[in-house]
């Protein structure tokens, strides 16, 4: 295994523009891409507030290069979703083709994997080649999550003292990501026409963090409620005015005055 030792020894190593950005494999199911988009869309306001300078990166099925190998792809892992704090959104004015650890040196805070098989790949602790081992011993994200859409479950780890510790869910069944002030949990609902147990972000009180589309829909519903309330208020005022006129007419008739002739 070849790994970077210091900035001085890596100046001639390949950067993100020189390394493959794909291993040629297909996304294993049609739910994975929507799941990544759902996570990114809903967490973006939190990250923008945390990083007003815009210094953060999100990867979706993007390679993280951690060592040099004869076949470059063998020196990388491609998490389904990850977030790195305090790095520029663009690198040298370019969108990252991959995340190269000897080029930037900042570990992801969160790495999430979506299980499409039996989960053995995401839990493989084999030294050097096992995905779990690489994340735990080399890349070392603060949090590592394994999400299984069937049966709708998240297995979450926290990196503590050079190893992953299995996290316990809180009373809401969520996992607290303290540095971001958010929680990660399962939301049963429909997204892009698919009714599934989706992995979603929640705030510290357990409220669902909404996507941009959901926020627009929520605002539209609020506006429609206000319009309906104003319409009902107007209708009540008209009805009250009609009843007042009828009472006045009845009083005039009681006095022998025909209101239709006044």
N, C-alpha and C positions, 0 to 999 in steps of 0.2 A: 504494500500500500504506500503510495506517495502522497504526502500531504504538505501544505505550505508551512514553513517554519517562521518566516519573518518577511516584512515587506521588501527587504533588500533582495531576498532570494526569489521573489516572484515577479520581478519587473519584466522578465522575458516570457512569462507564462501566458497562455492564450486568454483573451478576454471574451466578453459575451458576444462580440461580433464575429469571433473566430470559432466558436464552439457550436455544435449542432443544437437547434432549438426544438427538435422532434426526434423521437426514436422510431417513428414510422408505425406505431401501433394505433389502433382505433380506440375511441372512447367506448367503454364496455357496455354502457346502456344509456338510453335517451334521457334519463333523469339526472345524470351527473352534471351536465352543463347548466341546466336550470337551477340546480342546487347551488352551484358556485355563484351564479348571478344573483340569486336570492340573498346569499350571505353578503356579497359585496355591496349590493344596492342598499340594504338596510343598515349596514354598519358604517357606511361612508360619512353620514353627518357626525357620528361620534368621533371618527378619526380626524375629520376636518377641524373639529373643535379642539381635539387633543394636539393636533399639529397645524396651527394657524399658518405656519410657514410652508405647508404642503409637503413636508419631508416625511413621506412614508411610501411603502410599496406593497402592492397586493399581487400575488401570483395565483393563477388559475391553471392547473395542469401544466405548470412551468417548471423546467428543470432547475434544480439546485446543484451546482457543481461543487464537490467537496474534495476531489482528488484527481490527479492525472491518471489516465489509463490508456492502454494501446487502442482500445475502442472507446472514444471519448464518452459515449453514453453510459459506459460501465462505471464512470466516475461521478455519476449524477443520480439523484432521486427526483421524481416529479410528483410532488404532492398535489392533490386535487385542489387544495386551497391553502394559502399561507399569507401571513401579514408580517412585514418587517418595519419596525419603527425607526425614525430618525435616519433615513437614507433619502437621497433625492428621488423625486418621482421619475425623472429622466436621468440617464447616465450619459454624460458627454453630449447632451442634447438629443439623445436617441432613446427610443423605447427599448427596454431590456428584452433581449431575445431569450435570456435565461438569467439566473441569479448565481453569480460566481463568487464563492466565499473568499477565495484568495485575492479577489479584486476589491471587495468591499468590507469584509471582516465583521459584519453585524449579523448576528444570528436572528432568525425569525422569532417573534414572540409566540406565534401560534402556527401550528401545522395541523391540517385536517385531512384525513383520508376517508374516501367513500368506498366501502366494501362492495365489490361486485362479484366476488367469488365466495369462498368459505371463510375469509378473514385471516387465513394463515399467512398470506404475504405481508399484511399490515402488522402482524404480530411476530414476524420472523426475527429471532435474536441471534442468528448465525453471524459470528464476527466477520466484518468486512462486506459480506454480501447481503445480509439480512436487513430489511428496511427498518425494523424497530431498532436494531443495533446501531445503524448509521445515524438515525435521528437521536438516539440516546447518548451515544458515545462521541459523535463527531459534530453533527449540526447543532444539537442541543437547544431546541426551541424551549421557551418557558412552559408551553403547553402543547400536548400532542393528543389529538382526538381521533377516534376510530368510530365512524358512523355507519350503521347498518340500517338501510331503509326498510328492510324486512328482517326483524319484526318492528323496527322503529326504536332504535337504541343507540346511545352514545357511550363509549368507553373513553374516559378522559384521564390523562396523566399530567402530572406537574413535575417539572425537572427540579430536583432538589439534591444538592450535594453530589453532583455527577451521575445521578441515575433518575429514572422515572419512577414516581410514586403514583399508584392508582388513586384517583380522587373519588370522594364520596359525593353524591348529589345532595343538594340542600332539600329543605322541606317541600319545595315546589317541584322537585325532580330535576332541577337545573344545576349546572356547574358554573361556579363563580370564576370569572376572569378578572381578578381584582385590579390589575393595572389599567384596565379599560373601564372599570365600573359597570360591567355588563355581565350577563349570564348567557350560557348556551344550553339550549334544551330542545325538546321535540314539540312541534306544533302540528296538530292534525288538521289539515285543511286542503283547499284546492288552490293550486298555482299552475298557471298556463294549462288549465283544463285537466290537471292530474290531481286527484284526491289521494294524498299520501301523508305519511308521518314525516314531515320535513324538518330538517335541522334549522333552527332559527335563533336569532339573538333576542334577548329580553333586557330591559333595564334592571337596575338594582332592586326595584320593587316588584319585579316579575311581569311588567307590562311588555307586550310584544313591540319590538322595534319594527316599524312599518317601512315598506319599500316606497319609492317615489310614486308608483302607480297607486298603491294603497292609500297614501296620504292625499293624493288628488281625489280618489274615490271618496275618502272620508270627508274631505272638504266639500265635495259636491253633495253628499248626503246631508251635511250640516246646512248648506245653503238651501237645499230643497226643504228641509225641516223648517227653516226660518221663513221661507216663502209660504209654506203651508200654514204656519202659525199666523203670519200676517193676513193671509186670506181668511182664516177662521176668525181672526180679530175683526176684520172688516165686515164679515158676514154677521157677527154678533152685534156690531154697532148698528148695522142696518136693521136687524131684527129688533133691537132695543128701541130704535127711533120709531119703527112701525108700531110697536106696542105702546109707546108713549103717545103717539098720535091717536091711536084707538081709544086710550083712556081719556084723553082730552075730549074726543068727539062724544064719548059716552057721558062725560060730565056736562057738556053743552046740551045734549038731548035731555038730560035730567032737569035742566033749567028751562026746557021748552024752546031751545034754540036749535035750529037745523044747521049743523056744521057744513052741510053741502051748499048752503045758500049764503054763508058768510064770506 
